[in-house]
Amino acid sequence: MELQTERLLLREWKDEDVEPLARMNDDPRVVRYLARLADRSGIEAWVNAQREHFKKYGYGLWALERSDAEGLIGFCGLVSVPYRAHFTPAVEIAWRLHPDWWGRGYAAEAAVAALAFGFQTLELNQIVANAAVDNVASRRLMERIGMSHDPNDDFDHPLKAADDPLRRQVLYRLRYPDWGRKL
């Protein structure tokens, strides 16, 4: 399954995506606020897990490339939240781009396509997103795509250690009736 936007292709994962994903994962700017994938075998397992998520749920994180050039520039899509929290069960939107492609609107463009798929095709009532408190860039993007933040929803990520500085997370939500009105 693929999604096409004006400038982007959100597509299934290929084996040749592992190497550029590994390079992106090794960039400290990319993983500053995110979980870093362990090593090449961990990245291969992660790509396979994305393929399995698509098979199981009919959605997942798509590999992201520009329409005018082949090659992975990141990923974006929807995932079932894999842990228990006050807002689960839930579907989350997530993204990650290589820094060479930051600041060009690609993340927002891909996120809007993923949200449209979630609300129009999957008929979801709500989509959530979370980020480390200090991840200002992701928080701005969440707001740009119409998501709302209520500080009462913020939480300690259950998969992060108590002393992990990224444990405290902000939660953003977008409900179907608000979809498209805030863009």
C-alpha positions as CSV (number, residue, x, y, z in Angstrom):
1,M,0.0,0.0,0.0
2,E,1.3,3.4,-0.9
3,L,0.2,7.0,-0.4
4,Q,1.2,9.8,-2.9
5,T,1.3,13.5,-2.1
6,E,2.4,16.4,-4.3
7,R,6.1,15.8,-3.5
8,L,6.3,12.5,-1.6
9,L,5.8,8.8,-1.9
10,L,4.9,7.0,1.3
11,R,5.6,3.4,0.4
12,E,6.3,-0.1,1.6
13,W,9.7,-0.9,3.0
14,K,12.4,-2.4,0.8
15,D,15.5,-4.3,1.9
16,E,17.7,-1.5,0.4
17,D,16.1,0.9,3.0
18,V,18.1,-0.7,5.8
19,E,21.4,1.1,5.0
20,P,20.0,4.6,4.7
21,L,17.9,4.1,7.8
22,A,21.0,2.9,9.7
23,R,22.9,6.1,8.6
24,M,19.9,8.2,9.7
25,N,19.8,6.4,13.0
26,D,23.5,7.1,13.6
27,D,23.0,10.9,13.3
28,P,22.8,12.4,16.8
29,R,20.6,15.2,15.5
30,V,18.0,12.6,14.5
31,V,18.0,10.5,17.7
32,R,18.4,13.4,20.1
33,Y,14.8,13.0,21.4
34,L,14.0,9.6,20.0
35,A,14.8,5.9,20.7
36,R,17.8,4.8,18.7
37,L,17.6,1.5,16.9
38,A,20.3,-0.8,18.3
39,D,22.5,-1.9,15.3
40,R,22.1,-3.2,11.8
41,S,20.4,-6.4,12.9
42,G,18.1,-4.3,15.1
43,I,17.3,-2.0,12.1
44,E,16.5,-5.0,9.9
45,A,14.2,-6.4,12.7
46,W,12.6,-2.9,12.9
47,V,11.9,-2.8,9.2
48,N,10.4,-6.4,9.3
49,A,8.3,-5.3,12.3
50,Q,6.9,-2.4,10.1
51,R,6.0,-4.9,7.4
52,E,4.3,-7.1,9.9
53,H,2.4,-4.2,11.4
54,F,1.0,-3.4,8.0
55,K,-0.1,-7.1,7.5
56,K,-1.7,-7.2,11.0
57,Y,-3.5,-3.8,11.0
58,G,-3.6,-2.5,7.4
59,Y,-1.5,0.5,8.3
60,G,1.9,1.3,9.7
61,L,5.0,3.5,9.2
62,W,5.7,4.0,5.5
63,A,9.1,4.5,4.1
64,L,9.3,8.0,2.8
65,E,10.9,9.2,-0.4
66,R,10.6,12.2,-2.7
67,S,8.4,11.7,-5.8
68,D,11.2,13.0,-8.1
69,A,14.0,10.8,-6.7
70,E,14.3,7.3,-5.3
71,G,15.9,6.8,-2.0
72,L,14.8,6.8,1.6
73,I,14.6,10.3,3.3
74,G,12.7,9.1,6.4
75,F,9.5,7.5,7.5
76,C,6.0,8.6,8.6
77,G,2.8,6.8,9.4
78,L,0.4,5.4,11.9
79,V,1.1,2.7,14.6
80,S,-0.8,1.1,17.3
81,V,0.6,2.3,20.6
82,P,2.5,-0.7,21.9
83,Y,2.3,0.0,25.7
84,R,-0.3,0.8,28.3
85,A,-1.0,4.4,29.3
86,H,-4.0,6.5,30.3
87,F,-4.8,7.1,26.6
88,T,-4.5,3.6,25.2
89,P,-5.5,1.7,23.2
90,A,-4.7,4.3,20.6
91,V,-3.3,4.9,17.1
92,E,-0.3,7.2,17.0
93,I,1.2,9.2,14.2
94,A,5.0,9.2,14.0
95,W,7.7,10.5,11.7
96,R,11.5,10.7,11.4
97,L,13.4,12.4,8.6
98,H,17.1,12.6,7.7
99,P,18.4,16.2,8.6
100,D,19.2,16.9,4.9
101,W,15.4,17.1,4.4
102,W,14.4,19.1,7.5
103,G,12.8,22.5,7.1
104,R,11.2,21.8,3.7
105,G,7.7,20.8,4.9
106,Y,8.1,17.1,4.0
107,A,7.3,15.9,7.5
108,A,4.1,18.0,7.6
109,E,3.1,16.9,4.1
110,A,3.6,13.2,4.9
111,A,1.8,13.6,8.3
112,V,-1.2,15.2,6.7
113,A,-1.4,12.3,4.2
114,A,-1.1,9.7,7.1
115,L,-3.8,11.6,9.0
116,A,-6.1,11.6,6.0
117,F,-5.6,7.9,5.6
118,G,-6.3,7.3,9.3
119,F,-9.5,9.3,9.3
120,Q,-10.9,8.7,5.8
121,T,-9.8,5.2,5.1
122,L,-9.5,3.6,8.5
123,E,-12.3,5.7,10.0
124,L,-10.4,6.3,13.2
125,N,-12.1,8.6,15.7
126,Q,-8.8,9.9,17.1
127,I,-5.0,9.9,16.4
128,V,-2.4,10.8,19.1
129,A,1.2,11.8,19.0
130,N,3.8,12.1,21.8
131,A,7.2,13.6,22.1
132,A,9.8,14.4,24.8
133,V,8.9,17.6,26.5
134,D,12.0,19.4,25.0
135,N,11.4,18.2,21.5
136,V,10.2,21.6,20.3
137,A,10.4,20.8,16.5
138,S,8.0,17.8,16.8
139,R,5.7,19.7,19.1
140,R,5.5,22.5,16.5
141,L,4.8,20.0,13.8
142,M,2.0,18.4,15.9
143,E,0.4,21.8,16.2
144,R,0.9,22.6,12.5
145,I,-1.0,19.5,11.5
146,G,-3.9,20.5,13.8
147,M,-3.2,18.5,16.9
148,S,-4.0,19.8,20.4
149,H,-2.1,19.5,23.6
150,D,-3.6,19.3,27.1
151,P,-0.9,19.4,29.8
152,N,-3.2,17.1,31.9
153,D,-2.5,14.4,29.3
154,D,1.3,14.5,29.7
155,F,2.8,11.2,31.0
156,D,5.9,9.3,31.9
157,H,6.7,6.9,29.1
158,P,6.4,3.4,30.5
159,L,9.1,2.0,28.2
160,K,11.7,4.4,29.4
161,A,13.8,4.1,32.6
162,A,12.9,6.4,35.6
163,D,16.1,8.3,35.2
164,D,15.8,8.7,31.4
165,P,15.7,12.4,30.6
166,L,13.3,11.6,27.8
167,R,10.8,9.8,30.0
168,R,8.4,12.7,30.4
169,Q,6.3,13.0,27.3
170,V,3.7,15.5,26.0
171,L,0.6,14.0,24.4
172,Y,-1.2,15.6,21.5
173,R,-4.5,14.5,20.1
174,L,-6.6,15.1,17.0
175,R,-10.1,13.9,16.9
176,Y,-12.0,13.2,13.7
177,P,-14.6,16.0,13.9
178,D,-11.6,18.5,14.1
179,W,-9.8,16.9,11.1
180,G,-9.1,19.4,8.4
181,R,-10.5,22.4,10.3
182,K,-7.2,23.4,11.9
183,L,-4.9,23.0,8.8
